[in-house]
Amino acid sequence: PRIDKLLEHVDSDYASVIVAAKRARQINSYYHNLGEGTFDEFAPPLIESRSKNYLTMALEEISEGKIVYEYAKK
C-alpha cells in the first residue's frame, strides 16, 4: 500500500513499522499453529490478500483501517 494511505491510520512512519512488524508476527504465528490446532490466541488475517507475505498483509490491514493500536504507558 502507498505510504500516504498508511499514514491516514497511524501517527508516524515509525508507528507503521512497529505495528506492521508486530501484526506480521501474529499472522506468522497463526499460520504456524494452524496445523497444530492451537491457533485460538492468534487472529487470522483480517483482509483478503493476493500476497502471501505476512508483512504485506499487515500493511494492507493497516491501510484499510482494520488495525487499532495504542501506546502503552509506563
N, C-alpha and C positions, 0 to 999 in steps of 0.2 A: 504494500500500500504506500501511497505517497505520504511524505512526512507532514505536509500541511493537514492531511486528513487525520493523521495520528495526533497531532498537536491540538486538535479540537477536543480530544478526550483525556489528555494528560497535561500536567503542568509544565513539563520541560522535556527536552531530548533525553536528559538523564533519567527522568521518571519512566519514559517509554522503554528505555533499555532495561532498567531494573524490573519493571512489571512484565515485560515480554519474556525476559530470561526466566523469571520465576514461573510464569504460566507455561512456558515451553517445557520446563522440568516436570510440571504437573501432568501435562499431556503425555510426556515420555513415560512417566510412572504409570499412568492409566493404561497405555498400550502394553507396557512391560508386564503388568499384573493381570491383564485381561485373560490370559490363558490359565492363570492360577486361580481365578475366581475370587480374588481378594481386592477388587477394584472399588469397593464401596467408598473409600476415603478420597479417591481421585475422580474429579469431574471429567467426563468425556469432552471432546472439542465442542464448543458452543456454536460452531458455524459449519457449513458445508464448504470444503475447500478442495480445489483441484490439486493443491500441493500436498506432498507427503512429508514436508519439512516442518517439524514441530515449532520452530521459531517463526516461520512464515504464518502458520496457523494462529499462533499467539498474537502476532502483529495484526492479522486480519480481524481477530476478535476485538482488539483494542480499537481499530479504526471503525468498526461497526458499533462501538459503544456497548459491547457485551461484558466488558471487564470493568469493575468498580474497585477502586483501591483507596486506602487512606494511609497517611503516615503514622507510624507508631510513635507514641510519646514516651519519652524516657524520664 
